[in-house]
Amino acid sequence: MTMKKAYILTVAFLFAFFLSAAFAADNSPVEKKESVKPQQPVEQKQPDKVGFDIVILMDSSGSMKKTDPQSYRKPAARLFISLLGSEDNVGVVSFGDSAKVLAHLTQNTKKNQGRLFNAVNSVTSKEFSTNITDAVKKGVEELKSSNRNKVLILMSDGKLALGSKEKDDAAFAELSGFLSELAKAGIKLYSIAFTELSDAKLLEDMAKATGGFFRLAKEDKDLHVIFASIFEKIKSPDTVPLEGDSFSIDRDINEAILLISKAPGTSTTLVDPSKKKHGPAKYGKNMQWYESKTFDMITIKEPAEGAWRVKLSTKEGNKVFVITNLSLKSSFDKGFVNKGDSIKIDAWLEKEGGVLAEKAVLDQVSFAAEITTPDGKSAKLGLQDSAKDGRYSAVFTVNSAGEHALKIAAESKTFKREKVIQFKSVEPPPQKAAQPSVKTEAKKKGSSWNDALIKFGIINLSLLVAVGIFLFARKALIMRELKPKKRKEKK
């Protein structure tokens, strides 16, 4: 009897175990959460909004002898330095087989500009390879202790080439990982792909990853125009429109800087409001005149009010930058936007540092914006002051990919201001899989609780069934054993 009881008890409990295990098993995989270390916030130093720390990275590879035989990149870089202010610091790095610092970050005063110009002039075209990775690393080293606005300007006519595929791949991988560090450090990279032989995609991707700006200079004569456009992007200077060959100077302008492009072999003539002519050989005492083969840069201190005229040999790349108490401002400064995005274009005037909001004055001013799309077509935008606070705005949807130019203008009877902002529209990145919503997560949690309750009930039911079987079997055994005893008693 003891063996039979043990046998029945064992069978009952094995039945209960397998039954409960079958129902309790979860066919879906168990979600395991990986331990994630809390990210330490990146310490961002508040930049000094007034000045910039800028390092120019100049290609010195041997291919520059063919692509830039006249070394136009050197006067273009000197032009850029001249356009910057004394509140800015500038460094110069040359790169080819490796990167070399030609001038550490130096305050851009008139006294120091000679040293910076000498550094630019010492750039050669003799290096065998093009080590872009080393150039960027060297530039970052120069900027690592800066707490100001930080910018790298990289110009190259080639590809990342170190002599072997293994070295190229290793340098490319290092550079790719390095770009996120630039973005975290607040360093913007502005890149110039010089000629179509360069790796334009790499240079553009580098600028995009750091919130910078990219331009393609197809010919050496375009370099000064590209450097000037980067100056506009970085410093957002005021300009007055050059209409035909004329521009107007008003009483709020303290200084004018003319960038006049020209065909090689031609000369620039400037005519002031008194009809007096100025040229590179003879000009006014309040002027400085820098002449090169492809452009002239003319600085005029306290320029006379009225209409000025300049003899032009080409219509491309001419600018009149001004330092003024009455400035045109805009918050739009993007170098890249996604195709299909709607962007806000805004503009306002500042008088001696404050927003000009007086209705009587603004009623005499007209604000306008115009966007030129990659196909060369222009679209005008009507700017409105909806909040009546002196800030005018409009929304524009970017419908095509490619280079765009935004021109914002403010004009009255007594002054004209203009600002040109260039940006590139790119195809949007592939969309990531949508994250489950809060409601979906709640449903999942509710469903998991329901499943758990059902399984709990089934397990308990299984145990009750097993116990019932055990009790029934036990009772049957007892009854079976009692029957022979009753028979004996009757006898």
WOWOTA-V540147 format. One line per field, one symbol per residue. ss: DSSP state (H for helix, E for strand, - for the rest). phi: phi as a letter, one per 30 degrees, with the letter a starting at -180 (. if undefined). psi: psi as a letter, one per 20 degrees, with the letter a starting at -180 (. if undefined). A space follows every 10 residues. Layout:
ss: ???
phi: ???
psi: ???
This chain:
ss: -HHHHHHHHH HHHHHHHHHH HHHH------ ---------- -------EEE EEEEEEEEE- E--HHHH--- -HHHHHHHHH HHH-----EE EEEEE---EE EEEEEEE--H HHHHHHHHHH H-----E--E -HHHHHHHHH HHH----EEE EEEEEE---- E---HHHHHH HHHHHHHHHH HHHH--EEEE EEEE-----H HHHHHHHHH- --EEEEE--H HHHHHHHHHH HHHHH--EE- --E--EEEE- --EEEEEEEE E--------E E-----EE-- ------EEEE E---EEEEEE E----EEEEE --------EE EEEE-EEEE- -----EEE-- -EEEEEEEEE E--EE---HH HH---EEEEE EE-----EEE E--E------ -EEEEEE--- -EEEEEEEEE E----EEEEE EEEEEE---- -------HHH HHHHHHHHHH HHHHHHHHHH HHHHHHHHHH HHHHHHHHHH HHHHHHHHHH -
phi: .ddddddddd eddddddddd dddddcdddd dccddcdddd dddcdddddd cbcbccccdb dddddddbdc hdddddddee ddddcddccb bbbcbadbcb dcadebddde dddedddddd dddcbcddcb cddddddddd edcdcdccdc bcccbbcbcd bcjadddddd dddddddddd dddddicccc cbdciddddd dddddddddc icbbbccdbd dddddddddd edddchddbc dccicbbccc ddccabbccc dadejcbcbc cdedidcbbd dbbdddcbbc cbdcabcbcb dhdddkdcbb dccbccicbb dbcbdcccba ddbdcbbdej dccccbaacc chjcddbded dddccccbbb ccdedidcbc ccdbcddhci ccaacbcdcb ckdbbcccbb bbdcabbbbc bcaccbddde ddeddddddd dddddddddd dddddddddd ddddddddde dddddddddd ddeddddddd d
psi: hghggggggg gghgggghgh hghhpohqqp pppqpppppp ppoopoqoig rqopppoppk qhiihghmhj lihghghhgg hhhrriiqqp qppqqdhrqp ohprppplrh hihgggghgg hipaliqgan nhghggghhh hhihjqkapp ppoppqjaro ojiqhggggg hggggghhhh hgghikpppp qoooriirmh gghghgghhj kbqpqoohqh iighgghhhh gghgilrqqq qoodjqqppr ijphqpopoo qqppirqppp prhjjpqqrh horqhjqpop pahiqqoppo pmqqqapqqp ppiqipjpqn qqpqioqpqq iojqhqqqpi qpqpprqrqp oliqpojphh ghijppqqqp pprhjiqqpq popqmhiljj pqrrpppoiq qapqppppqp pahirpqqpp pqrpprpqqp pqppqqrggg ggggggghgg gggghggggg hggggggggg gghghhgghh hhghghgghh .
